[in-house]
Amino acid sequence: AKCNQAYHHNETCEQYAARKGKEEQMNEEELKKLAAKMGWKTCPKCKTYIERTYGCFHMKCGNPSCKAEYCDGCGKELDPK
């Protein structure tokens, strides 16, 4: 394909891009609904979904490029020192 995307038979590059954009938007909406249902919260720094399953409210983001530490109760970022 001219657009350097995956092969998309019977679709122009513009049609493929529009369809993929809609699919990604639908997936994000479904993820938000699931997160609300499951009680997941997001890291206050990078917005990665995180689930606290047990223990204290001191959380460490699992995103390797973030690693923020914060309180799951109030959302305040904590100093990791």
BATORVO-546348 format. One record per atom (N, C-alpha, C): residue number from 0; residue in one letter; atom name; x, y, z. Coordinates in steps of 0.05 Angstrom, whole numbers. Layout:
     i   aa   at       xx       yy       zz
   NUM    A   CA        X        Y        Z
...
END
This chain:
     i   aa   at       xx       yy       zz
     0    A    N       17      -24        0
     0    A   CA        0        0        0
     0    A    C       18       25        0
     1    K    N        8       45      -13
     1    K   CA       23       70      -15
     1    K    C       26       85       11
     2    C    N        8       79       29
     2    C   CA        7       94       55
     2    C    C       24       81       76
     3    N    N       39       60       70
     3    N   CA       57       46       88
     3    N    C       42       33      112
     4    Q    N       16       27      108
     4    Q   CA        0       13      127
     4    Q    C       -4      -16      118
     5    A    N      -17      -31      134
     5    A   CA      -23      -59      127
     5    A    C      -39      -60      101
     6    Y    N      -36      -81       86
     6    Y   CA      -50      -84       61
     6    Y    C      -80      -82       66
     7    H    N      -94      -66       49
     7    H   CA     -123      -62       53
     7    H    C     -137      -64       26
     8    H    N     -144      -89       20
     8    H   CA     -157      -97       -5
     8    H    C     -184      -83       -8
     9    N    N     -190      -72      -31
     9    N   CA     -216      -59      -38
     9    N    C     -221      -34      -21
    10    E    N     -201      -21      -10
    10    E   CA     -204        4        4
    10    E    C     -182       23       -5
    11    T    N     -189       48       -9
    11    T   CA     -168       67      -14
    11    T    C     -153       72       12
    12    C    N     -130       85       10
    12    C   CA     -115       91       35
    12    C    C     -132      109       53
    13    E    N     -147      127       42
    13    E   CA     -163      145       58
    13    E    C     -186      130       72
    14    Q    N     -198      111       58
    14    Q   CA     -220       95       70
    14    Q    C     -209       78       92
    15    Y    N     -185       66       87
    15    Y   CA     -173       49      108
    15    Y    C     -167       66      133
    16    A    N     -155       89      129
    16    A   CA     -148      106      152
    16    A    C     -173      114      168
    17    A    N     -195      120      154
    17    A   CA     -219      128      167
    17    A    C     -231      105      183
    18    R    N     -231       81      171
    18    R   CA     -241       57      184
    18    R    C     -224       50      209
    19    K    N     -198       51      207
    19    K   CA     -181       45      229
    19    K    C     -185       66      252
    20    G    N     -188       91      244
    20    G   CA     -193      111      265
    20    G    C     -218      106      280
    21    K    N     -240       98      266
    21    K   CA     -265       92      279
    21    K    C     -262       68      297
    22    E    N     -247       47      288
    22    E   CA     -243       23      305
    22    E    C     -228       30      330
    23    E    N     -207       46      328
    23    E   CA     -191       54      351
    23    E    C     -208       70      371
    24    Q    N     -226       88      361
    24    Q   CA     -243      103      378
    24    Q    C     -263       85      392
    25    M    N     -274       65      378
    25    M   CA     -293       46      390
    25    M    C     -278       30      412
    26    N    N     -254       21      406
    26    N   CA     -239        6      426
    26    N    C     -233       22      451
    27    E    N     -227       48      448
    27    E   CA     -221       65      470
    27    E    C     -247       69      487
    28    E    N     -269       72      474
    28    E   CA     -295       75      488
    28    E    C     -301       50      504
    29    E    N     -297       27      492
    29    E   CA     -302        1      505
    29    E    C     -284       -2      529
    30    L    N     -259        6      526
    30    L   CA     -239        5      548
    30    L    C     -248       23      572
    31    K    N     -257       46      565
    31    K   CA     -267       65      586
    31    K    C     -291       53      601
    32    K    N     -309       40      587
    32    K   CA     -332       28      600
    32    K    C     -324        5      618
    33    L    N     -305      -12      608
    33    L   CA     -295      -34      624
    33    L    C     -281      -24      649
    34    A    N     -264       -3      646
    34    A   CA     -250        9      669
    34    A    C     -269       19      690
    35    A    N     -290       32      681
    35    A   CA     -310       42      700
    35    A    C     -324       19      715
    36    K    N     -331       -2      700
    36    K   CA     -344      -25      711
    36    K    C     -326      -39      732
    37    M    N     -300      -41      725
    37    M   CA     -281      -56      742
    37    M    C     -270      -39      765
    38    G    N     -274      -13      764
    38    G   CA     -264        5      784
    38    G    C     -235       12      780
    39    W    N     -225        9      756
    39    W   CA     -197       16      750
    39    W    C     -194       47      751
    40    K    N     -171       56      759
    40    K   CA     -164       84      758
    40    K    C     -141       88      739
    41    T    N     -134      113      734
    41    T   CA     -112      119      716
    41    T    C      -90      133      732
    42    C    N      -65      128      723
    42    C   CA      -42      141      734
    42    C    C      -46      171      730
    43    P    N      -42      188      751
    43    P   CA      -46      217      747
    43    P    C      -26      229      728
    44    K    N       -4      216      723
    44    K   CA       17      227      706
    44    K    C       14      219      677
    45    C    N       11      193      672
    45    C   CA       11      184      644
    45    C    C      -16      173      634
    46    K    N      -35      170      653
    46    K   CA      -63      161      647
    46    K    C      -65      131      640
    47    T    N      -44      115      646
    47    T   CA      -46       86      642
    47    T    C      -65       75      663
    48    Y    N      -82       56      655
    48    Y   CA     -101       43      674
    48    Y    C      -85       26      693
    49    I    N      -93       28      719
    49    I   CA      -81       13      740
    49    I    C     -102        3      759
    50    E    N      -99      -22      768
    50    E   CA     -118      -34      787
    50    E    C     -104      -40      813
    51    R    N     -114      -30      835
    51    R   CA     -103      -37      861
    51    R    C     -120      -61      871
    52    T    N     -107      -83      876
    52    T   CA     -121     -107      884
    52    T    C     -119     -112      914
    53    Y    N      -98     -102      927
    53    Y   CA      -95     -106      956
    53    Y    C      -74      -86      966
    54    G    N      -72      -85      992
    54    G   CA      -50      -70     1005
    54    G    C      -57      -40     1009
    55    C    N      -36      -26     1014
    55    C   CA      -39        3     1020
    55    C    C      -45       19      995
    56    F    N      -49       44      998
    56    F   CA      -57       61      976
    56    F    C      -33       72      960
    57    H    N       -9       66      969
    57    H   CA       15       76      955
    57    H    C       18       59      929
    58    M    N       15       73      906
    58    M   CA       16       59      880
    58    M    C       41       68      865
    59    K    N       50       49      848
    59    K   CA       72       54      830
    59    K    C       62       47      802
    60    C    N       64       66      784
    60    C   CA       55       62      756
    60    C    C       72       40      743
    61    G    N       59       22      729
    61    G   CA       72        0      716
    61    G    C       83        7      688
    62    N    N       76       31      679
    62    N   CA       86       40      653
    62    N    C      116       46      655
    63    P    N      133       31      640
    63    P   CA      162       34      643
    63    P    C      172       63      638
    64    S    N      158       78      621
    64    S   CA      167      105      615
    64    S    C      156      125      635
    65    C    N      141      117      655
    65    C   CA      129      135      674
    65    C    C      139      129      702
    66    K    N      131      107      714
    66    K   CA      139       98      741
    66    K    C      131      118      762
    67    A    N      110      133      758
    67    A   CA      101      153      779
    67    A    C       93      138      803
    68    E    N       95      151      826
    68    E   CA       85      140      851
    68    E    C       64      160      862
    69    Y    N       41      149      871
    69    Y   CA       19      166      879
    69    Y    C        1      151      898
    70    C    N      -16      166      911
    70    C   CA      -36      155      930
    70    C    C      -61      148      914
    71    D    N      -69      123      916
    71    D   CA      -93      113      902
    71    D    C     -119      125      915
    72    G    N     -117      133      940
    72    G   CA     -140      144      954
    72    G    C     -146      173      945
    73    C    N     -126      190      944
    73    C   CA     -131      218      938
    73    C    C     -119      226      910
    74    G    N     -102      210      898
    74    G   CA      -91      216      872
    74    G    C      -66      234      873
    75    K    N      -57      242      897
    75    K   CA      -34      260      899
    75    K    C       -8      244      892
    76    E    N        9      257      876
    76    E   CA       35      245      870
    76    E    C       52      245      894
    77    L    N       67      223      898
    77    L   CA       85      220      921
    77    L    C      114      222      913
    78    D    N      130      231      932
    78    D   CA      159      233      927
    78    D    C      170      205      932
    79    P    N      183      192      912
    79    P   CA      192      165      916
    79    P    C      217      162      934
    80    K    N      227      184      945
    80    K   CA      251      182      962
    80    K    C      245      171      989
END
